[in-house]
Amino acid sequence: MAIAALPSVWVVIVASLLLPSTVSALKFRVGGEKGWTEPNGDAAENYNHWASHNRFRVGDSLYFRYENDSLLEVTKDDYKRCYTANPLRKFASGITTVALDRSGLFFFISGEPGHCEAGQRLIVRVGSRPDPRGVTASPAPAPYTGPVVVSSAARAPAGAVAVALAAALCFFMLH
């Protein structure tokens, strides 16, 4: 390849980095190092507080690790009552990954007696993925009006890393 052709190659590389990129799915570890456990009285942060500091999108997943317990996905009413008899889904393997495959609210509780009442329950609000073509998705689901409101923190914009890399590449090309 001739030296004179190198600048056009760099222009193509920089342009491709600046094009809208897809946002990769994230895997969230529920409960951090402790995992999915019954909260003790000294717990400074409960599961819904943790969820309020994260932004969940369709395609993300939740990773639950637990011992001598189970995980139930339940309806909103069963969540509010800590009702374990009629779950939408039940998991008891000790390690469970739940795919967040739709936008809206997901409700999880422990299947062990007394654990949900002690705070071992979680509401996750899942937003839709931004369309890489710039097309607006359908309206967001109505906000949950129950006792626990889950908000979310902002993620870095999808193309932020690509823009930073392109800027650094241009800087080094010019110097």
SULQUIUR-V812154 format. One record per residue. N is the residue number from 1. PHI is phi in radians with two decimals (* if undefined). OMEGA is omega in whole degrees, -180 to 180 (NA if undefined). BURIAL is b if it has 16 or more other ideal C-beta (glycine too) atoms within 10 Angstrom, else e. Layout:
{{N PHI OMEGA BURIAL} {N PHI OMEGA BURIAL}}
//
This chain:
{{1 * -178 e} {2 -1.30 179 e} {3 -1.03 -178 e} {4 -1.11 -179 e} {5 -1.42 -178 e} {6 -1.01 180 e} {7 -1.03 180 e} {8 -1.21 176 e} {9 -1.12 179 e} {10 -1.11 178 e} {11 -1.08 178 e} {12 -1.11 180 e} {13 -1.10 -180 e} {14 -1.10 -180 b} {15 -1.08 -180 e} {16 -1.18 177 e} {17 -1.23 -178 b} {18 -1.47 179 e} {19 -1.16 179 e} {20 -0.99 179 e} {21 -1.91 178 e} {22 -1.38 179 e} {23 -1.59 -179 b} {24 -1.35 180 e} {25 -1.27 179 e} {26 -1.99 176 e} {27 -1.97 -178 e} {28 -1.76 178 b} {29 -1.57 -177 e} {30 -1.25 179 b} {31 1.49 179 b} {32 1.05 -178 e} {33 -1.11 -179 e} {34 -1.23 -178 e} {35 1.40 -178 b} {36 -1.52 -177 b} {37 -2.30 176 b} {38 -1.19 180 b} {39 -1.14 173 b} {40 -1.65 -177 e} {41 -1.10 -178 e} {42 -1.62 -176 e} {43 -1.12 -179 e} {44 -1.37 -176 e} {45 -2.35 176 e} {46 -1.65 -175 b} {47 -1.10 180 b} {48 -1.23 174 b} {49 -1.13 176 e} {50 -1.04 -178 b} {51 -1.09 -178 b} {52 -1.19 179 b} {53 -1.69 -180 e} {54 -2.20 176 b} {55 -2.00 -177 b} {56 -1.75 -180 b} {57 -2.22 174 b} {58 -0.96 -177 b} {59 1.79 175 b} {60 -1.24 176 b} {61 -2.50 176 e} {62 -1.92 179 b} {63 -1.87 179 e} {64 -1.95 174 b} {65 -2.19 -175 b} {66 -2.69 177 b} {67 -2.29 179 e} {68 0.86 -177 e} {69 -2.70 173 b} {70 -2.56 -179 b} {71 -2.17 179 b} {72 -2.11 168 b} {73 -1.66 -172 b} {74 -2.32 175 b} {75 -1.37 178 e} {76 -1.02 -180 e} {77 -1.12 179 e} {78 -1.17 176 b} {79 -1.08 -177 b} {80 -1.07 -177 e} {81 -1.65 -173 e} {82 0.97 -177 b} {83 -1.56 -173 e} {84 -1.79 -171 b} {85 -1.31 -174 e} {86 -2.35 -177 e} {87 -1.25 172 b} {88 -1.19 177 e} {89 -2.55 178 e} {90 -2.20 179 e} {91 -2.22 -179 b} {92 -2.50 -175 e} {93 -1.39 -177 e} {94 1.71 175 e} {95 -2.40 -177 e} {96 -2.36 172 b} {97 -1.98 -179 e} {98 -1.88 177 b} {99 -1.36 176 e} {100 -1.56 -168 b} {101 -1.72 179 e} {102 -2.68 174 e} {103 -1.44 -180 b} {104 2.14 -177 e} {105 -1.80 173 b} {106 -2.05 -178 b} {107 -2.10 -179 b} {108 -2.24 175 b} {109 -2.44 173 b} {110 -1.33 177 b} {111 -1.57 -179 b} {112 -1.45 -179 b} {113 -0.97 176 e} {114 1.48 -177 e} {115 -1.21 179 b} {116 -1.07 179 b} {117 -1.08 178 e} {118 -1.43 177 b} {119 1.98 179 b} {120 -1.50 178 b} {121 -2.70 -170 b} {122 -2.60 171 b} {123 -1.98 178 b} {124 -2.12 176 b} {125 -1.70 -177 b} {126 -1.93 177 b} {127 -1.67 179 b} {128 -1.36 176 b} {129 -1.26 174 b} {130 -1.12 178 b} {131 -1.31 -178 e} {132 -1.10 179 e} {133 -1.53 179 e} {134 1.51 179 e} {135 -1.40 -179 e} {136 -1.36 179 e} {137 -1.38 178 e} {138 -1.11 -177 e} {139 -1.01 179 e} {140 -1.19 178 e} {141 -1.15 179 e} {142 -1.07 -179 e} {143 -1.16 177 e} {144 -1.25 -176 b} {145 -1.90 180 e} {146 -1.34 -175 e} {147 -1.22 -179 e} {148 -1.99 179 b} {149 -1.83 -178 e} {150 -1.80 174 b} {151 -1.80 -179 e} {152 -2.51 178 b} {153 -1.58 -176 e} {154 -1.33 170 e} {155 -1.56 174 e} {156 -1.14 178 e} {157 -0.97 -174 e} {158 -0.99 -176 e} {159 -1.67 -175 b} {160 -1.08 -180 e} {161 -1.16 -180 e} {162 -1.09 180 b} {163 -1.14 180 e} {164 -1.11 178 e} {165 -1.12 -180 e} {166 -1.13 180 b} {167 -1.12 179 e} {168 -1.13 179 e} {169 -1.11 178 e} {170 -1.10 -180 e} {171 -1.05 -179 e} {172 -1.21 178 e} {173 -1.19 -176 e} {174 -1.50 -176 e} {175 -1.98 NA e}}
//
